[in-house]
Amino acid sequence: MPEQKGARQERVTDDRRFALRSLLFVPGDADKKIDKALDTPADVVILDLEDAVAPSAKRAARLLACGVLRGDRRKPVAIRINAVDTPWYLEDLGAIGGLRPDIVMLPKCEAAADIKRLCDQLSVLEAAASVPVGDIAILPLVTETAAALRNTDYRSVSERLCALGFAGEDLSADLGVEARDSLGMNPLLEQARRAVAMAAAAADVPAIDTPFPDPHATAALAREAGDAARLGFAGKMCIHPGQIDAVHAAFQPSEATLQWARGVVRALAQSAQNGVTLLDGKMIDRAHLRLAERYLRHEAPEKAQ
């Protein structure tokens, strides 16, 4: 993908309020796939410099990712860097830190300290590049090892934290179990998935579900995404453009739910009873308002406009 000439394009967004329903992985060294991914309906495109790229192609992928960041992104772009215990971690950060990716995805995150270290490193790189410090969001994958499950407390870790990611495939390998069978997700992975949902809620950030590995099993993907939505997850990572529509459908609240949410907001705004009133004959209060606002945040961007 040729690098765009002239002044670098501004980011697609000026804040971190873009949707996180679908996050599409694409290998960082595959220029044609990257170009196609940027034209998909995915909410975020993740340029993967880690698992999808062979060691011999790491440098080429890094350079290609930099070209994308300097060009017309067309949608929010995340960069999955290599893990901190690899020789490529600092090289990845040094290359992209001043180019303002919307999100840095941190693999193999095992504690809040990993995020704090990345935050400090990004602050140095942003300051050196004279871009706003704190501009780059962080999305850690917090369940890739069994050790990571010992401490999932990410409250107040950093204002950069935009979500917590559940990573099932790496965890299943670490546990020595199959991630899924004909009955669905392995119970151990289900337990970790619930832990991520609770940790994200405590940290007041969205939870993002693990990718589904078979791009052709649409029905199974829809079931898994629906299960995640019922647990309170906001979105799901994807490995193929063909998965995006099913994922969007799973995480889009129904029109009836949205109508209820709008009704709650209106009713409580008009209430003079200290935040308690009736809607369709049922009591609603501030707890219902929080839920309604959450549903409305998950409303499809094209409908919310």
C-alpha positions as CSV (number, residue, x, y, z in Angstrom):
1,M,0.0,0.0,0.0
2,P,1.7,3.2,-1.1
3,E,2.2,5.9,1.5
4,Q,0.2,9.0,0.9
5,K,2.2,12.1,0.0
6,G,1.9,15.4,1.7
7,A,0.6,16.2,5.1
8,R,-0.6,13.3,7.2
9,Q,-4.4,12.9,7.4
10,E,-6.1,13.6,10.8
11,R,-7.5,10.7,12.7
12,V,-11.0,9.6,11.9
13,T,-12.2,10.5,15.4
14,D,-11.2,13.2,17.8
15,D,-12.1,11.0,20.8
16,R,-12.6,7.4,21.8
17,R,-16.4,7.2,21.4
18,F,-16.4,5.3,18.1
19,A,-18.3,2.0,18.1
20,L,-16.6,-1.2,19.1
21,R,-19.1,-3.8,17.9
22,S,-16.8,-5.3,15.3
23,L,-13.0,-5.3,15.3
24,L,-11.6,-6.9,12.2
25,F,-8.1,-8.4,12.3
26,V,-6.0,-8.2,9.2
27,P,-2.3,-9.4,8.8
28,G,0.0,-6.4,9.0
29,D,2.0,-7.5,6.1
30,A,-0.9,-8.0,3.7
31,D,-1.4,-4.7,1.8
32,K,-4.3,-5.8,-0.4
33,K,-6.2,-7.3,2.6
34,I,-5.6,-4.1,4.6
35,D,-7.0,-2.0,1.8
36,K,-10.1,-4.2,1.5
37,A,-10.5,-4.3,5.3
38,L,-10.7,-0.5,5.5
39,D,-13.6,-0.6,3.1
40,T,-15.6,-3.1,5.1
41,P,-18.4,-2.2,7.6
42,A,-16.2,-3.1,10.5
43,D,-16.1,-0.5,13.2
44,V,-12.4,-0.9,13.7
45,V,-9.6,-2.5,11.7
46,I,-6.8,-4.2,13.6
47,L,-3.5,-4.3,11.8
48,D,-1.9,-7.4,13.4
49,L,1.9,-7.2,13.9
50,E,1.9,-10.2,16.2
51,D,0.5,-13.7,15.6
52,A,-0.5,-13.2,11.9
53,V,3.1,-12.1,10.9
54,A,6.1,-14.4,10.6
55,P,9.3,-13.3,12.3
56,S,10.9,-12.7,9.0
57,A,8.1,-10.3,8.0
58,K,7.9,-8.2,11.2
59,R,9.8,-5.3,9.8
60,A,7.9,-5.2,6.6
61,A,4.6,-5.3,8.5
62,R,5.7,-2.5,10.8
63,L,6.6,-0.3,7.8
64,L,3.3,-1.1,6.1
65,A,1.3,-0.2,9.3
66,C,3.1,3.1,9.5
67,G,2.1,3.8,5.9
68,V,-1.5,3.2,6.8
69,L,-1.3,5.5,9.8
70,R,0.1,8.2,7.7
71,G,-2.5,7.8,5.0
72,D,-6.3,8.2,4.7
73,R,-7.5,5.6,7.3
74,R,-11.2,5.9,6.4
75,K,-12.1,4.3,9.8
76,P,-10.5,3.8,13.2
77,V,-7.3,1.7,13.1
78,A,-5.9,-0.4,15.9
79,I,-2.4,-1.8,15.9
80,R,-1.8,-5.1,17.7
81,I,1.8,-4.9,18.7
82,N,4.0,-7.7,19.7
83,A,4.2,-8.8,23.3
84,V,6.5,-7.1,25.8
85,D,8.8,-10.2,26.1
86,T,9.6,-10.2,22.4
87,P,12.4,-8.3,20.6
88,W,9.8,-6.5,18.5
89,Y,7.8,-4.8,21.2
90,L,9.9,-1.6,21.5
91,E,10.5,-1.5,17.8
92,D,6.7,-1.6,17.2
93,L,6.1,1.2,19.7
94,G,9.0,3.3,18.4
95,A,7.6,3.1,14.9
96,I,3.9,3.8,15.6
97,G,3.9,5.8,18.8
98,G,4.1,9.2,17.1
99,L,1.7,8.4,14.3
100,R,-1.5,8.4,16.4
101,P,-3.1,5.0,15.9
102,D,-6.6,5.1,17.4
103,I,-5.9,2.1,19.5
104,V,-2.8,0.0,20.5
105,M,-3.9,-3.5,21.2
106,L,-1.7,-5.1,23.9
107,P,-1.3,-8.8,23.8
108,K,-0.4,-11.1,26.7
109,C,-1.5,-8.5,29.3
110,E,-1.3,-10.1,32.7
111,A,-1.9,-7.1,35.1
112,A,-2.6,-3.4,35.4
113,A,1.1,-2.8,35.6
114,D,1.5,-3.9,31.9
115,I,-1.0,-1.2,30.9
116,K,0.7,1.5,33.0
117,R,4.1,0.7,31.5
118,L,2.6,0.9,28.0
119,C,0.9,4.2,28.9
120,D,4.1,5.8,30.1
121,Q,5.9,4.7,27.0
122,L,3.2,6.0,24.7
123,S,3.3,9.3,26.6
124,V,7.0,9.7,25.9
125,L,6.6,8.9,22.2
126,E,3.6,11.3,21.8
127,A,5.5,14.1,23.5
128,A,8.6,13.5,21.3
129,A,6.4,13.6,18.2
130,S,4.5,16.8,19.4
131,V,1.1,15.1,19.3
132,P,-1.4,15.3,22.1
133,V,-0.3,13.2,25.1
134,G,-2.9,10.6,26.0
135,D,-4.4,10.6,22.5
136,I,-3.8,6.9,21.8
137,A,-6.2,4.4,23.5
138,I,-5.2,1.0,24.8
139,L,-7.1,-2.2,24.4
140,P,-5.4,-5.1,26.3
141,L,-6.1,-8.8,25.8
142,V,-6.4,-9.8,29.4
143,T,-7.0,-13.6,29.3
144,E,-4.3,-15.1,27.0
145,T,-2.7,-17.0,29.9
146,A,-4.0,-18.7,33.0
147,A,-1.7,-16.4,35.0
148,A,-3.6,-13.3,33.7
149,L,-6.7,-14.5,35.5
150,R,-5.2,-14.1,38.9
151,N,-5.8,-10.4,38.8
152,T,-8.3,-8.8,36.5
153,D,-8.7,-5.6,38.4
154,Y,-8.2,-2.7,35.9
155,R,-10.1,0.0,37.7
156,S,-8.6,3.5,37.3
157,V,-5.5,2.0,35.5
158,S,-5.4,4.7,32.8
159,E,-7.7,7.1,31.0
160,R,-6.3,5.5,27.8
161,L,-8.1,2.2,28.6
162,C,-10.9,1.9,26.0
163,A,-12.0,-1.7,26.5
164,L,-10.9,-5.1,27.8
165,G,-10.5,-8.0,25.3
166,F,-11.3,-11.6,26.0
167,A,-8.8,-13.9,24.1
168,G,-10.1,-17.5,24.1
169,E,-7.8,-19.3,21.7
170,D,-4.5,-18.5,23.5
171,L,-6.1,-19.3,26.8
172,S,-7.3,-22.6,25.7
173,A,-3.8,-23.5,24.5
174,D,-2.4,-22.4,27.9
175,L,-4.9,-24.5,29.7
176,G,-4.5,-27.5,27.4
177,V,-8.2,-27.7,26.4
178,E,-10.2,-27.4,23.3
179,A,-11.7,-24.0,23.0
180,R,-15.0,-25.3,21.7
181,D,-16.9,-28.4,20.9
182,S,-20.4,-29.2,19.5
183,L,-22.0,-27.9,22.7
184,G,-20.2,-24.6,22.6
185,M,-17.4,-22.9,24.4
186,N,-15.3,-24.9,26.9
187,P,-16.6,-24.3,30.5
188,L,-13.2,-23.0,31.6
189,L,-13.2,-20.4,28.9
190,E,-16.8,-19.5,29.8
191,Q,-15.6,-18.8,33.3
192,A,-12.8,-16.6,32.0
193,R,-15.3,-14.8,29.7
194,R,-17.5,-14.0,32.6
195,A,-14.5,-12.7,34.5
196,V,-13.7,-10.3,31.7
197,A,-17.4,-9.1,31.6
198,M,-17.2,-8.3,35.4
199,A,-13.8,-6.7,35.2
200,A,-14.8,-4.5,32.3
201,A,-18.0,-3.4,34.1
202,A,-15.9,-2.6,37.3
203,A,-13.5,-0.6,35.2
204,D,-16.4,1.2,33.3
205,V,-15.2,0.2,29.9
206,P,-16.7,-2.1,27.2
207,A,-15.8,-5.8,27.0
208,I,-14.8,-7.3,23.6
209,D,-15.3,-11.0,22.9
210,T,-12.8,-13.4,21.4
211,P,-12.8,-14.1,17.6
212,F,-14.7,-17.1,16.3
213,P,-12.2,-19.2,14.3
214,D,-14.4,-20.6,11.5
215,P,-15.4,-17.9,9.0
216,H,-17.9,-20.2,7.4
217,A,-19.9,-21.4,10.5
218,T,-22.2,-18.4,10.5
219,A,-24.9,-20.0,12.7
220,A,-22.3,-21.0,15.4
221,L,-20.8,-17.5,15.3
222,A,-24.2,-15.9,15.7
223,R,-24.9,-18.1,18.8
224,E,-21.5,-17.3,20.4
225,A,-21.9,-13.6,19.7
226,G,-25.4,-13.6,21.1
227,D,-24.1,-15.3,24.3
228,A,-21.5,-12.6,24.6
229,A,-24.1,-9.9,24.1
230,R,-26.2,-11.4,26.9
231,L,-23.2,-11.2,29.2
232,G,-22.9,-7.5,28.5
233,F,-20.1,-7.6,26.0
234,A,-20.2,-4.6,23.6
235,G,-18.6,-6.3,20.5
236,K,-16.5,-9.1,19.1
237,M,-13.2,-9.4,17.3
238,C,-13.5,-10.8,13.7
239,I,-11.1,-12.7,11.5
240,H,-13.0,-12.4,8.2
241,P,-15.1,-9.7,6.7
242,G,-17.9,-12.2,6.3
243,Q,-18.4,-12.3,10.0
244,I,-19.2,-8.6,10.4
245,D,-22.9,-8.6,9.7
246,A,-23.6,-11.4,12.1
247,V,-21.6,-9.7,14.8
248,H,-23.4,-6.4,14.2
249,A,-26.7,-8.1,14.5
250,A,-25.8,-9.8,17.8
251,F,-24.7,-6.5,19.4
252,Q,-27.4,-4.3,18.0
253,P,-30.2,-3.8,20.6
254,S,-33.7,-4.6,19.2
255,E,-35.9,-1.7,18.2
256,A,-38.2,-2.5,21.1
257,T,-35.2,-2.3,23.5
258,L,-34.2,1.0,22.0
259,Q,-37.7,2.4,22.3
260,W,-37.8,1.4,26.0
261,A,-34.4,3.1,26.5
262,R,-35.5,6.3,24.9
263,G,-38.7,6.2,27.0
264,V,-36.7,5.8,30.2
265,V,-34.5,8.8,29.3
266,R,-37.5,11.0,28.5
267,A,-39.5,9.9,31.5
268,L,-36.8,10.4,34.0
269,A,-35.8,13.8,32.5
270,Q,-39.4,14.9,33.0
271,S,-39.8,13.4,36.5
272,A,-39.9,15.7,39.5
273,Q,-39.8,12.8,41.9
274,N,-36.0,12.6,42.6
275,G,-35.3,10.2,39.7
276,V,-38.2,7.8,40.3
277,T,-41.2,7.6,38.0
278,L,-43.4,5.1,36.1
279,L,-43.0,4.0,32.5
280,D,-45.8,1.8,31.0
281,G,-47.0,1.2,34.5
282,K,-43.7,0.0,35.9
283,M,-41.4,1.8,38.3
284,I,-38.1,3.1,36.8
285,D,-35.2,4.8,38.6
286,R,-31.6,5.8,38.0
287,A,-30.5,2.2,37.7
288,H,-32.8,1.8,34.7
289,L,-31.4,5.1,33.3
290,R,-27.9,3.6,33.4
291,L,-29.0,0.5,31.5
292,A,-31.0,2.6,29.0
293,E,-28.0,4.8,28.3
294,R,-25.9,1.7,27.8
295,Y,-28.3,0.4,25.2
296,L,-28.3,3.7,23.4
297,R,-24.5,3.8,23.3
298,H,-24.7,0.4,21.5
299,E,-27.2,1.7,19.0
300,A,-25.9,1.3,15.5
301,P,-23.9,4.4,14.4
302,E,-25.9,4.8,11.2
303,K,-29.2,4.8,13.2
304,A,-27.9,7.1,16.0
305,Q,-27.0,9.9,13.5
